[in-house]
């Protein structure tokens, strides 16, 4: 069974011989036999070049089937470190140095900033070559030796499969190491939550340098013996063509992507009508309840909102599939690890009380790398169990459904009154002219912080800032009403498409 896999090599045994594993636009299909052979060849190749278990291989590749395949294949031999290919040279210099990478994998012909940094730092450069007319995900590695291999062969459960950095919005990014046991546990949790089978196909539009795309789309599909249709990355104009071509049973995305898809759905009515999605999944940021309702209406299938983070190898909680209830505005019930609510004194709180969300389970990282201070703050031992503090604030009801009220660092403190940005978002999303909103803190000399929000209006509709403030005032206590409303054509987003609250006031010129 897939849930018993504790390493990538054992996880890939779930795929039946000859059945599809990886697909991509205008490419032949790669089946599981071919994928397993690719993993074996890549392991031997890396070992021959001096790279083995515990060695770090940075991967700077565009989204697509080769990125998905290389993640799985390289993880079987070494530790993968996927990086955003849009990073500038200074950013790449920081990450490659911080990771202590032994090798860098780039596309053949890529002589961009990652290669320049690797040359300067003495990191071996490996070129990923795609043979002519190759199946989706097929590749060969060419390049220079990186020394000797201390630990050859297939990785085991305790070997580190993946290292990712935290976002570092308010501090230096921290390295999160995830073992094979961690990521395989997460893949199994996601598969159970979504009842994935070999018949399921995921249309992936998430970036594959991020935990969401790597775990929820890629690894959970392979752990179930299903298939992944790997696109070049999110593109609202091409999404419906991919939907026609892939015939997926599901896709997973962040809320801003779902909103962009909905905005074009009416113009692609034939594709929507022909789609036979079993469900749609949303994660990585809170899904506005209005968007969930509209997605279900348009695509005629349940929308499953899940809650994840890097330190948990992605999934922590999720709304269940029908016939179990799912609630707009809730991220659902524990979906793998244990989930609790804790106060500042390490006391687990009863249902209904607000506190910090904590988790404990086999998918949770053992701790940040070389960062004892961060680990001391992030982990708590309670009654013999080690809990990870997520940094999210929320509450759980009697039935175990979790509702997030925001990141602790994002909660707005207006003269001692604590305001959830998500509550303000939800109210303004009910305004008929509002397509998108993000609420954030603005520094204030006397109150400490004031409420601000950035709004994108629906196409062809108008609303002034005063009108939106008045709308909010009719539904919120006065201290929660935004004092600053900025109407934009587009709200700045992070690399994964998530709206970013921290630092937004400064970016919009509301703070010096």
C-alpha positions, 0 to 999 in steps of 0.5 A: 500500500502507498501509505507504507512507502518510506522512500521514493524508490518504494513509493514508485513501486505503486505504479502498475507496469505500462500505466501513465505516470507523467504527461505534458503538452505535445509530448509522448506519455512516460509510463511507470516502467520508464520512470523507474528506469530513469530513476535508476539510471539517474542514481547511477549517473550521479554516483558516477559523478561523485554525488550520493546520499546527503549531497545537495543538488540544487535544481534550477529548471523551468516548470514542466515534466523534466522538473517533476521527473528530476525531483523524484530521480535526484531525490533517490540518489541525493538531497534535492534543493529546487530553486526558483529559476526567476531568482537574480544572481544575488539571490542565487548566490545566497541560496547556493552558498547557504545550501552548501550545494555540491552540484547544480542542475540546469537545462542544456544551454543555460548559461544564466546567473545560476551557472555564473554563481556555481562557477564562481563557487566551485559547484559542479554544473550538470546539464539536463539534456532532453533527447529528441522525441523523448517521453514527458520527463525523460532526460539525461545528465551531462557534466563534470564530476563533483568529487567522490561519492561517500554514500552511493545507492538508493536513499532510505527513509532517514536520508534527507530527500528535500531541503527548502528555505522558508519565505523569510519575509521578516527574517533570514530564510531558514533551511527546512530539511525533509526526509524521505519518511517525511515526504512519503508520509505527506504523500500518503496523507494527501492521497487518503484525504482525496481518495486518490487511485491509479485512475486519477490524473492531476493537472499541475499548474503550481511551481515545482520549486515549492512544497505545494506542487512537489507534494500535493500534485507530484508525489501524491499522484505517484504514490497513488499510482496515478498520473501527473500532467505537467504544464510549463506553469500557471497561465490563465489563457492556456489553462482551458486548453490543458484541461481539454488535453489532459482530461484530469480528474483534479487540479490544485492551486492557490486562491489567486489562480482559482480567481484568474481561472474563474475570470475566464471561465465564461469565455471557455464554456465548452471546456468547462462543460466538457471537464469531468473534475472529481474535485478541485483542491485549494491550498497555500493561502486562505480561499475566500468563501465566495471563490469556493462557492463560485468554483463549485457552481462553475465546475460542478464538483466539490472544492477541497480547501487544505492547509499546509506549510513547508515544515509539515511537508505540506498538508496538515488539515483539509476539508474532507470529500463528500458526503462529509461536510466541508465549510467555506472559510474553514481549512477542515479537519486534521489530515495526517498529523495531529492538530491542536491549538496552544497558548503562549504557555504551551497549554493545549486549548479546548475547542472554541478558544483562539491560539496558535495552531500546532502539529505533530506527526510523521510528516513534520520536519525534525527541525530547522538546520543549524538554527537552535534558537529557531528550533527552541521557539518552534517546538514544544514538548507537551505530555511527551509529544513534540509539537511544532508551532506553525505561527498561524492563529486559529480555533477548532470547533467541537467537530474538529474543524479548524478556522484560521484567523491569520498569521500571528505576524500578520494580525493587526494590532490597532491600539491594543485591538487585535484584527484578523486580516482574513475577516476584513478580506471576507467582508469586502469580498461580498461587495459586488464590484470586488474581485480580489482583496488583501488586508494588511497592517499600516504603521501608525504613530499613536495606535501602533498599526492601522488597517489597510487593504488593496483591492482589485475590482471586477472587470467593467465595474467601479467602486470608490475607496469611500464606497468600500469603506462604507460597505465595510463599516456596515458589517464590521466594528469601527476599529476593523474598518480599513482607513486606507483603501488602495484600488489596483489593477493587480495586487503584488504576489509572491513567486508561488502566486500567494498574496503577500501582506507583510511589507505591502504597506511600504510597497504601496507607498503607505509607509516611508 
